[in-house]
Amino acid sequence: MITALDRCGVPTLQHATRSCPAIIPGPAHVQRPLRSPGATIVLLALCAGWLATAAAAQETKRAAVVDADKRLASDVKDMAGLFGFEAIEAARTELRRIERETNVATVIETVESLRGMAIADAARLAARQAGTEGIFVLIAKNEKQIEILVSKTYLDNLTRPRRDAIQAGFVDGLRRRDFDLGLKHGVAAIAEQLSAALRKADRPRTETATAVLGFTTATHAGSGGGLPLVVRNQVRLGLAGARAIIAGAESKAQSMQLKVNIAVVDDGGHLLAFERMDGARPASGYTAITKATTAATFRQATGPLAAGTTPADLLLNLSLQNAALASGGKITTLYGGMPVAVDGQIIGGVGVGGGTGEQDAQVARAAVQSLVEQLSAAEKVSKGTAAVEKAE
């Protein structure tokens, strides 16, 4: 043992050995490696390059996710402005998550008014226009009605009780006028019922919903690619039906003390029947035919959307106006045209011209309703006759 002094002059005990002398090097003996400015710049450049590469990879991944998300069909189309922006985005995100997991697309659409149509017919029309194979929800603001539709291939698993459960999810919040809550609960009900349908199918969740739920996907390969070569069992509007529509329109016009032109076309917009009441303006005959053609081929009542609605409505109005100009006068945005729907199929259209826009629309609605009532009466008579024959 020897005594040594530390750097502060305090005596300390040290073990003395031949190979390890009790010498503590001071700061002057410490050697630090020197780094040139050039090496530092190179290192910084390497770090910057690595960060840029990582950021680019992250951006590519994010863009791929966004691009994949855009290809999904699920959406919320709030044409009536019922929901808040955050509620719409949250619902849209959840619906697309559900679609990614189950391969089932859902479209939720709101409209300001049904314009005299039954909500079931309006929902079928809107679903066809959306072109979505899956679940379609239509909410009518003014009429305070909701309709839930599913494609025919879904019906075995998304049964009536399941559809009623989805509707109940929406209705509670809508009835209390808490529309955002109704949207949230409705989307949650969709997720729950689809999950229950998957469990009932007793297949692993790793399989796609196309296999699990029996959904079909349209393809175009080969001869038909799995699509039907012909469409059967379609409803067609006959000449007698066209004349019945004209009679209904004429009766309504007379009750309103109007003199109008009435045109009826088939589902392709081709003229079936036309009548000009005595004293009606000849020039309105052209507009009546144009209104009927527009209603039949656009699958909806004619006329611009309500002013002051959402930007999407304004854009749609502009699109309709541009389409009218491009058609060379074959279609119009004037009121007074109504599609004719039977058994969920558009079989034609009726156009009325000669009064104000609203008057023409009232006559057109009455004309379609007249045909529907006659069909309903005929079906009741047919069922009654069949029942009598069966009893005999």
Helices and strands as residue ranges (DSSP letters): E 2-5, E 11-14, G 27-29, H 37-70, E 75-78, H 85-102, E 105-111, H 119-130, E 134-140, E 145-150, G 152-154, H 160-175, H 179-201, H 209-212, H 239-255, E 261-266, E 271-276, H 284-298, H 311-326, E 337-342, E 345-353, H 357-391
